[in-house]
Amino acid sequence: MLPALILTLIALGIAVLRLWAYRSQLLEMARILDETPAESNLCLTVQMSGRAPRRLCQAVNARLEEGRRLRLETLKGEQELKYTMACISHDIRTPLAGAMGYLQLLDDEPDRWKEYLGIVQKRLTELDGLLDELFLYTRLLNDPLPMECRETAVLPPLWDALAEFYPQLDAAGIQPELKFDRENMEVWASQSALGRVYRNLIANAIRHGGGGLTVSAQAGEICFSNPLGDNPAPDPSHLFDRFYRSSPARGKGGAGLGLAIVRELMERMDGQVSAQIMGDKLQIKLVFSSHLNSDG
């Protein structure tokens, strides 16, 4: 009877000591959490044996790591927002200030009103294009719905886009060259989105190219190629980033969203877009999804 009692007391003592150790460890963990700044890279450690304390420590560390990740994402988002607002502010202010300046000149030089009004109209047209790009890019980022695609002929929307840009192409001395394996070629796309992709790529070639534009196509791929001329060569790995500029100078128009919109639209159509420098030319390749007739 006595040995059993002694063993029971020993077991009880061990249990009390273990509970005291658990309590001490939990209080120490709570103290560390209270005294450590939220931005710290703290990771808790456990000195007790047993699965339960280790599991608790792992769960706390996982939650701390998730908090750090969310804080970094929030900080990155705030920095991107500041950068975005700075870029938008600059790009919108430039044509607006130009239009206001020429409107003021009308009072001093009324005999040139026709010339100045033409310039004002051009600046306001640029501003309208900037706002259009901004609103479209924002809508694409905030619209989770998939884009409705179907088998779409590639040439009709390209002809429409080239006709729309004819005055700018003619002024730049650019005669587009088309190289298509088949005139009846089709891709899996939204016709309106495909037309917008074409227009943005043509506008990019006019603004930032060195003259000349070749559009070629084969087997579900369309390639836009233009010489770089004296312009700085862009970095293909960043070409589709929003507000990317290959040169610090921002005097060629556009909001820096044209190619970012191209990437968003291509991805929404289950396609891809890539860029590469081949000698003195920039090549932008559109690769469309191959699931034509996928619905039977």
TASUL-V807833 format. One record per helix or strand of 2 or more residues. SS is the DSSP state (h for helix, s for strand). FROM is the first residue (numbers start at 1). TO is the last residue. Records with the same first field share a line. If there is no record, write none. Layout:
SS: FROM-TO / FROM-TO
This chain:
h: 2-35 / 51-108 / 110-142 / 154-164 / 166-171 / 191-208 / 258-268
s: 150-153 / 177-180 / 186-189 / 214-218 / 221-227 / 272-278 / 281-287
